[in-house]
Amino acid sequence: MTRMSQTYRLHYAPDNASMIIRLMLEELRLEYTAVLVDRTQQAQRAPAYLALNPHGLIPVLETPDGPLFETGAILLWLADRHPDRALAPLPGDADRGEMLKWLFYLSNTLHPALRMLFYPEKYIETATAPALRNGLETRLSESLTQLDAYWQNAARPPLVLGLYLAPMLRWCALYPKDRAKDWFDLAGYPALWQMCRNLEARACVQSLQSSEGLGPTPFSAPQAPNPPEGSPT
Ligand SMILES: N[C@@H](CCC(=O)N[C@@H](CS)C(=O)NCC(=O)O)C(=O)O
């Protein structure tokens, strides 16, 4: 449930990367105000938004320390700022490095690969997009196999990693609409499927269902979103 707050203002669009930060805020039980970025009007490119994030990307979290962009950075900042909730190992903890390496992998490898898969025209000419997608699907499948092994073998993967990965698995299942089913099947990654199921039992995910219209099983068996406001694209 969104609780109005001036301490944290989350600039979001439904089914966008902002949902990762919403999950984190909910899991931390922090008060925040959700501010819709109207993607149908390209509001992420408007001067007021670019003043918060010059890259014109969603999300931004406004904090008492100023506006933050980059999903991984916001997650880490929130985890460190609210250590009592223990969503991630803290500096000095023996398992801090283990968390950091996978968090950065999600942020600098998996997430950008998905951006290229979904929006190849932002990177190359449209005619060559299918070739790029073919290559990305292979690389992504390898990455997901590695992540599945990590979730299978790790004693207790930090929750912050699941909050980042589960929405990306959702997008693999849904987007791009014409190709998603050709290359991705969550059943092929049993530990990741179980992680999604575990997450779906948490209150933070239930709040996403009402705020962004993502349905009852948004990660393990996702459906197209039906948001109460705004547009995913
Ligand atoms: N590196 C950014 C990527 C965020 C991102 O890709 N956001 C997408 C929505 S899921 C976006 O803002 N797309 C709008 C656009 O590309 O104009 C992050 O980690 O926050």
The ligand as an SDF file (V2000), in Angstrom:
LIG
                    3D

 20 19  0  0  0  0  0  0  0  0999 V2000
   19.9030    1.5310  -15.9560 N   0  0  0  0  0  0  0  0  0  0  0  0
   18.5760    1.9440  -15.5770 C   0  0  0  0  0  0  0  0  0  0  0  0
   17.5740    1.3350  -16.5520 C   0  0  0  0  0  0  0  0  0  0  0  0
   16.1540    1.7450  -16.2420 C   0  0  0  0  0  0  0  0  0  0  0  0
   15.2380    1.5100  -17.4300 C   0  0  0  0  0  0  0  0  0  0  0  0
   15.5900    0.8150  -18.3970 O   0  0  0  0  0  0  0  0  0  0  0  0
   14.0430    2.1030  -17.3660 N   0  0  0  0  0  0  0  0  0  0  0  0
   13.0900    2.0040  -18.4550 C   0  0  0  0  0  0  0  0  0  0  0  0
   11.7350    1.4920  -17.9500 C   0  0  0  0  0  0  0  0  0  0  0  0
   11.8350   -0.1700  -17.3720 S   0  0  0  0  0  0  0  0  0  0  0  0
   12.8170    3.3860  -19.0280 C   0  0  0  0  0  0  0  0  0  0  0  0
   12.9210    4.3610  -18.3190 O   0  0  0  0  0  0  0  0  0  0  0  0
   12.4750    3.4540  -20.3230 N   0  0  0  0  0  0  0  0  0  0  0  0
   12.0950    4.6840  -20.9250 C   0  0  0  0  0  0  0  0  0  0  0  0
   12.9710    5.0520  -22.0540 C   0  0  0  0  0  0  0  0  0  0  0  0
   13.8910    4.2860  -22.4220 O   0  0  0  0  0  0  0  0  0  0  0  0
   12.7330    6.1320  -22.6340 O   0  0  0  0  0  0  0  0  0  0  0  0
   18.2820    1.5240  -14.1490 C   0  0  0  0  0  0  0  0  0  0  0  0
   18.8860    0.5690  -13.6710 O   0  0  0  0  0  0  0  0  0  0  0  0
   17.4690    2.1690  -13.4750 O   0  0  0  0  0  0  0  0  0  0  0  0
  1  2  1  0
  2  3  1  0
  2 18  1  0
  3  4  1  0
  4  5  1  0
  5  6  2  0
  5  7  1  0
  7  8  1  0
  8  9  1  0
  8 11  1  0
  9 10  1  0
 11 12  2  0
 11 13  1  0
 13 14  1  0
 14 15  1  0
 15 16  2  0
 15 17  1  0
 18 19  2  0
 18 20  1  0
M  END
$$$$
